[in-house]
């Protein structure tokens, strides 16, 4: 069964007209073409329709191998909540069983909460070990795994992650034509690594490698904050206080004070 066939069958089982099925989400004439198999439905629209009718998103998507788009929504929500220092929202995401199909992503969200609540020392060491294992034993990387690594980097010693970072920079140096989701996560990993290198004077070469990689990433709106963070960390590395203040003022003036305070200026990842 194809996606369009299943969504049609689901609508019929609910006893809904097409207009009732997609009201407030997409145009009914476009949806009619979806049910006929003439066009494809965007994953985000499918998710909205399923939520509207209290249907299981994960169950529906697993039939078609589409769990990752659903995970992306919650990855993005978790990242935003973390950067805003909002542990309450993170706890809501973590506790809702409908939200995530990935145990590892849930574990990373638990790690985020522990960090915001200043309880990293009490965090389950077995979960830390499991997160490290899932990174070092993977051959085929996807956006979920990159996100897991980006948001759990602070549980590693710098030397432990150097091989992974080297792999990232070598793998993605050849071709920069990747999707925005991957680009965003690569930029996150890079500025996280730059920040970690700053905290250890012996890692100047590694810092410069990360700086060079970030500078080569395309200047698009989606990684504006990461580009600013990279420039800020470079200014710190060079002792350029005027440039640091200029970048901070730019971000404050544009409403990104939370990013400055909770990431760029915070003492540790």
C-alpha positions, 0 to 999 in steps of 0.5 A: 500500500502506498502513502496516498492509498493509506491516507485515503483509507484512513479518511474513509474509515473516519467517515470524513469528506476530503474537505473535513480531512484537510481543513486548515492544513492544505487545499482540498483540491490539492489533497484530492490529487494526492488521494489519486496518486497524482502528487506527493504529500509533504511529510509535514502536512501528513503529520499535521493531518494525522495530529488533527485526527488524533492518529498515531504519527509514528505508527503511520510513518513506520509502515513507509520508513518515514520516521525521520521527518517526524523525529526532525520536528521534535529535534528542532523543538528540542534544540530551540527549547535547549538554546532558550534554556527552557527545561520545562518544554524539554520535559514536555517533549520527553514525557509525551510518548507520541512525540518520538520514535527514537530512544536515543533522541529521547535520551539526548533530551534527558541529557539536555534537561540534566544540563539545564537543571545543573544535574549532569553529575547525577545523570545515568552513566549507562545512558552516557555510555549507550549514547557514545556507543551508538556514535562510535559503532555506526557505519551509516549516518543519518540526520538523527545520528548527527543531531544526537552527536551534536547535542551530546558532545559535552559528555566526551573528552576532546580526544575521544571525539577527534576521529569523529570530527575528522570524519565529519570534515573529510566526508563533507568537504567534497560536496556542499550540496546537502539539505538544510537539515544536514547543513544546520546540524553540521554547523552546530557540530562545528561551533560546538567543537570550536567552543570545546577547543577554545577551552584547551590551549593545546587544540589550536590546530583543531580549532583552526580546522573547524574554523576553516570548515565553518567558513566554507559552509554556504552563507544561508539564513538557516546557519546565521547564528552558527556563523556568528558563533564561529566568528565570535569564537575566532575573535576570542581565540585571537583576543579581539575584544572589539570584534567580540562586542560587535558580534554580541551587539548585532545578535542582541539587537536582533533578538538573539540574546538567548543564543549569546547568553545560553551558548556563546557566552556560557562557560561550557557546552 
